């Protein structure tokens, strides 16, 4: 495609309007293409995030029950991705990992990368747990956060909030850090 230099003084008013309309149409087409590209990128980002999250949960699932049993928690039943929606309402909850037996239960939020905001959201989300899952209302429920990576200071923040902390070790094995669990919260 060759670029042609045009002197605007050599154009008639009609020719100039036609050029402006053609450029306007090209801008509209480009804008529509950019919106479609944005939509596709958001869709890919959501898929990627979901896939990485599922991978993290999948890596942790086989180890979780044993980690907590080895730390002295009396839990023998494991429920990955436990979900419930309250009848006649839009209130819905998913617990990434839930372990229970006897009067003890542990709810685990799994993150690839954990931030303070993730911790705060998890604690707030759990305020509705016993309303949505009345079958566990009589249990002593501990809260735990598990992540491959914690933002700076987030693991300490989780401990300060009373959560159990599970982290990836350098050899890609998960460990439960129970050294700072003086103030564990339970529901």
Secondary structure, DSSP 8 states (H G I E B T S, - for coil): -------GGGS-HHHHHHHHHHHHHHHHHHHHHHHHHHHHHHHHHHHHHHHHHHHHHHHHHHHHHHHHHHTT----EEEEEEEEE-TTS--EEEEEEEEEETTEEEEEEEEEEE-HHHHHHHHHHGGGHHHH-GGGTTSEEEEEEEEEEE-TTHHHHHHHTT-EEEEE-TTS-EEEE-TT-TT--B-
